[in-house]
Amino acid sequence: MQNNNLNKPDSVLLTNCLPDGLVVNRTWLKIKGFERTAVDYFVRSGKLERVGHGVYRRPGPPLKWEHLVYSLQELGSPAHVGGRSALDLKCMAHYLPLCGMQTVELYGVNKLPGWLSELQAPVKLVARGMGGIDELPSDALTTRPFGHWDWLLRFATVELALFEVLGKIQDESGFSLADKYFESATTLRPKLLNSLLQVCRQIKTKRLFLWFSDRHRHAWRNKLNIDNVDLGSGKRMIVKGGALDKTYAMTVPRSMTGEQDAGNIF
């Protein structure tokens, strides 16, 4: 009698190399030694489930956002958790997400793969790009372990995350949010801040960072070296109808300057 098991792919091998929660594509599976016929067999037999176009996972507990971020990393994406998400997860949160929907901001990528939108995930992952920082200093990113596998997820440090938040400010509400973060940012590293000021190409971000630094005057402010920081030229309108800060030539909320009167800003 023929033993049909001899022709079946090794499901134990699949279990050993594909942890619960990890979402992978056919290319990843092929690198691990699973050809298309094996993948199709695992799907038919319930060992794998298709969760989007060309992507799979082993059946298991509901996906968490950490599973998805680590999966992107495993598939070669340079994305890291940054901006407001990194600061809130660092226990610097001041606001709760609306309607129970959590948004996780991923920096380092301008676009996320389409299969993410096909998943029934409890979070919304949003691509934010890099906001004028082309090459990150080596110590601008950190990692945090997740799950019993201790997967290392890439996160922006507090210093980098503040730069990322500032790059998105467009109105007074953005100023208010950043102000709360800076209020808590008492232990930043001047060396890393100086490096970020040098590599950041976005003039608005650098001017805002120095404005908030002057406003809060934490101990690290006196250790910033801004002599060679390019702050550009000309005025910047960030808050429409705001007050002109003469030091950094940009408009800021009047409520943060004590000015009550409107008027010409330029």
C-alpha positions as CSV (number, residue, x, y, z in Angstrom):
1,M,0.0,0.0,0.0
2,Q,1.3,3.4,-0.9
3,N,2.0,5.8,1.9
4,N,0.5,9.1,0.9
5,N,2.3,10.9,3.7
6,L,5.5,10.7,1.8
7,N,4.2,13.2,-0.7
8,K,2.9,15.7,1.9
9,P,4.9,18.7,2.9
10,D,6.3,18.7,6.4
11,S,3.8,20.6,8.6
12,V,6.1,20.3,11.6
13,L,8.8,22.2,9.7
14,L,6.2,24.9,8.9
15,T,5.3,25.2,12.6
16,N,8.9,25.5,13.6
17,C,9.8,28.2,11.2
18,L,6.6,30.2,11.1
19,P,5.6,31.5,14.6
20,D,2.0,32.3,15.5
21,G,1.0,35.7,14.5
22,L,3.7,36.3,11.8
23,V,2.2,37.3,8.4
24,V,4.4,36.3,5.5
25,N,4.2,36.1,1.7
26,R,5.1,33.4,-0.8
27,T,8.6,34.8,-1.3
28,W,9.4,34.5,2.4
29,L,8.0,30.9,2.4
30,K,10.0,30.0,-0.6
31,I,13.2,31.2,1.1
32,K,12.3,28.9,4.0
33,G,12.0,26.0,1.5
34,F,8.2,25.9,0.8
35,E,7.4,25.9,-2.8
36,R,4.0,27.0,-4.2
37,T,2.6,23.5,-4.2
38,A,3.5,23.1,-0.5
39,V,1.9,26.5,0.3
40,D,-1.3,25.5,-1.5
41,Y,-1.4,22.2,0.3
42,F,-1.1,23.9,3.7
43,V,-3.9,26.3,2.8
44,R,-6.2,23.4,1.8
45,S,-5.3,21.4,4.9
46,G,-5.9,24.4,7.3
47,K,-2.3,24.6,8.3
48,L,-2.1,28.1,6.7
49,E,-4.8,30.7,6.2
50,R,-4.8,33.3,3.5
51,V,-5.2,36.7,5.1
52,G,-4.7,38.9,2.1
53,H,-3.5,38.8,-1.5
54,G,-0.4,36.6,-1.5
55,V,0.0,36.7,2.3
56,Y,-0.5,34.0,4.9
57,R,-0.3,33.2,8.6
58,R,-0.8,30.1,10.7
59,P,-4.3,29.9,12.3
60,G,-4.1,31.2,15.9
61,P,-5.0,34.1,18.2
62,P,-6.3,37.4,16.8
63,L,-3.7,39.6,15.2
64,K,-2.3,42.5,17.2
65,W,-0.7,45.5,15.7
66,E,2.7,44.3,17.0
67,H,2.3,41.2,14.9
68,L,1.7,43.3,11.8
69,V,4.6,45.7,12.4
70,Y,7.0,42.8,13.0
71,S,5.7,41.1,9.9
72,L,6.5,44.2,7.9
73,Q,10.0,44.2,9.3
74,E,10.5,40.5,8.5
75,L,9.4,41.2,4.9
76,G,12.1,43.8,4.5
77,S,10.3,47.0,5.3
78,P,12.3,49.8,7.0
79,A,9.3,51.0,8.9
80,H,9.5,51.9,12.6
81,V,6.8,53.0,15.1
82,G,7.3,56.7,15.5
83,G,5.7,60.1,16.0
84,R,2.8,60.3,18.3
85,S,2.4,56.5,18.5
86,A,6.0,56.1,19.8
87,L,5.5,58.9,22.4
88,D,2.1,57.6,23.6
89,L,3.5,54.1,23.9
90,K,6.3,55.5,25.9
91,C,3.7,56.6,28.5
92,M,3.7,60.2,27.3
93,A,0.0,59.9,26.2
94,H,-2.2,62.9,26.9
95,Y,-5.2,62.0,24.7
96,L,-7.2,58.8,24.2
97,P,-7.9,57.5,20.7
98,L,-11.4,58.2,19.4
99,C,-14.1,55.6,18.9
100,G,-11.8,52.8,20.2
101,M,-9.9,52.7,16.9
102,Q,-6.1,52.9,17.6
103,T,-3.9,54.4,14.9
104,V,-0.2,53.4,14.8
105,E,2.0,55.7,12.8
106,L,4.8,54.0,10.9
107,Y,7.7,56.2,9.7
108,G,10.4,55.3,7.2
109,V,7.9,54.3,4.5
110,N,5.7,56.4,2.2
111,K,3.3,53.6,1.4
112,L,2.2,50.3,3.1
113,P,1.4,47.1,1.2
114,G,-2.2,46.7,0.1
115,W,-2.8,43.5,2.0
116,L,-2.8,45.4,5.3
117,S,-6.1,47.0,4.3
118,E,-7.6,43.5,3.7
119,L,-7.0,42.4,7.3
120,Q,-9.6,42.6,10.1
121,A,-7.1,44.3,12.4
122,P,-8.0,46.2,15.6
123,V,-5.7,49.1,14.5
124,K,-5.1,51.3,11.5
125,L,-1.5,51.5,10.4
126,V,-0.6,54.7,8.7
127,A,2.6,55.5,6.7
128,R,4.2,58.8,7.5
129,G,7.4,58.9,5.4
130,M,10.5,60.4,7.1
131,G,9.7,64.1,7.2
132,G,13.0,65.5,5.8
133,I,15.4,63.1,7.6
134,D,17.1,61.0,5.0
135,E,19.7,59.3,7.1
136,L,19.0,58.5,10.7
137,P,21.7,58.7,13.4
138,S,22.6,55.2,14.6
139,D,21.1,55.9,18.0
140,A,17.8,57.5,16.8
141,L,16.0,54.1,16.8
142,T,15.5,51.6,19.6
143,T,13.9,48.2,19.9
144,R,11.3,46.8,22.2
145,P,10.6,43.1,22.7
146,F,7.1,41.8,22.1
147,G,5.4,38.5,22.9
148,H,6.9,35.3,24.3
149,W,9.2,35.1,21.2
150,D,10.7,38.5,22.3
151,W,10.3,39.9,18.8
152,L,12.3,43.1,18.5
153,L,10.1,45.9,17.1
154,R,11.8,49.1,15.9
155,F,10.7,52.3,17.6
156,A,11.7,55.9,17.3
157,T,13.5,57.2,20.4
158,V,11.7,60.1,22.2
159,E,14.1,62.5,20.5
160,L,13.3,61.3,17.0
161,A,9.6,61.0,17.7
162,L,9.4,64.6,18.8
163,F,11.0,65.7,15.4
164,E,8.5,63.5,13.6
165,V,5.5,65.0,15.5
166,L,6.8,68.6,14.8
167,G,7.0,67.8,11.1
168,K,3.2,67.2,11.0
169,I,2.2,70.4,12.8
170,Q,-0.2,72.5,10.7
171,D,-2.4,74.3,13.2
172,E,-2.9,75.4,16.8
173,S,-4.1,71.9,17.9
174,G,-0.8,70.5,16.7
175,F,1.0,73.1,18.8
176,S,-1.0,72.1,21.9
177,L,-0.2,68.4,21.4
178,A,3.5,69.0,20.9
179,D,3.6,71.3,23.9
180,K,2.3,68.5,26.2
181,Y,5.0,66.2,24.9
182,F,7.8,68.7,25.4
183,E,6.5,69.4,28.9
184,S,7.3,65.8,29.7
185,A,10.6,65.6,27.7
186,T,12.9,66.3,30.6
187,T,15.7,63.8,30.0
188,L,16.5,64.1,26.3
189,R,20.0,63.4,25.0
190,P,21.7,66.5,23.7
191,K,24.2,64.6,21.5
192,L,21.3,62.9,19.6
193,L,19.4,66.1,19.4
194,N,22.4,67.9,17.9
195,S,22.7,65.1,15.3
196,L,19.0,65.3,14.4
197,L,19.3,69.1,14.0
198,Q,22.1,68.5,11.6
199,V,20.5,65.8,9.4
200,C,17.0,67.2,9.3
201,R,16.3,69.0,6.1
202,Q,12.9,70.4,7.1
203,I,13.3,74.0,8.1
204,K,9.9,74.2,9.8
205,T,10.7,71.2,12.0
206,K,14.0,72.6,13.2
207,R,12.6,76.0,14.0
208,L,9.7,74.4,15.9
209,F,12.1,72.2,17.9
210,L,14.1,75.2,19.0
211,W,11.0,77.2,19.8
212,F,9.6,74.5,22.0
213,S,13.0,74.0,23.6
214,D,13.2,77.7,24.5
215,R,9.7,77.6,25.8
216,H,10.3,74.7,28.2
217,R,13.9,75.3,29.1
218,H,14.8,71.8,30.2
219,A,18.4,71.2,31.3
220,W,19.3,69.7,27.9
221,R,18.5,73.0,26.1
222,N,21.8,74.6,27.3
223,K,23.7,71.8,25.7
224,L,22.4,72.2,22.2
225,N,24.8,73.5,19.6
226,I,22.9,75.4,17.0
227,D,25.7,77.5,15.5
228,N,25.9,75.4,12.4
229,V,22.2,74.4,12.2
230,D,20.6,75.6,8.9
231,L,17.4,77.4,9.9
232,G,16.7,78.7,6.4
233,S,15.6,82.3,5.6
234,G,12.3,84.1,5.4
235,K,9.2,83.8,7.4
236,R,7.0,80.7,7.8
237,M,3.3,80.8,8.4
238,I,2.4,77.7,10.5
239,V,-0.6,79.0,12.3
240,K,-2.9,81.2,10.3
241,G,-3.6,84.5,12.1
242,G,-0.9,83.6,14.7
243,A,1.7,85.8,16.3
244,L,5.1,86.2,14.6
245,D,7.9,84.9,16.7
246,K,10.8,87.1,15.8
247,T,13.5,84.8,16.9
248,Y,12.5,81.9,14.6
249,A,10.5,84.0,12.0
250,M,7.3,81.9,12.1
251,T,3.8,82.2,13.3
252,V,2.8,80.5,16.5
253,P,-0.5,80.5,18.5
254,R,-1.3,83.8,20.2
255,S,-2.5,81.8,23.2
256,M,1.1,80.6,23.7
257,T,2.6,84.1,23.5
258,G,0.2,86.1,25.6
259,E,-0.9,88.2,22.6
260,Q,-4.7,88.8,22.3
261,D,-4.9,91.0,19.4
262,A,-5.0,89.8,15.8
263,G,-3.4,91.8,13.1
264,N,-0.9,91.6,10.4
265,I,1.7,88.9,10.9
266,F,4.1,89.8,8.1
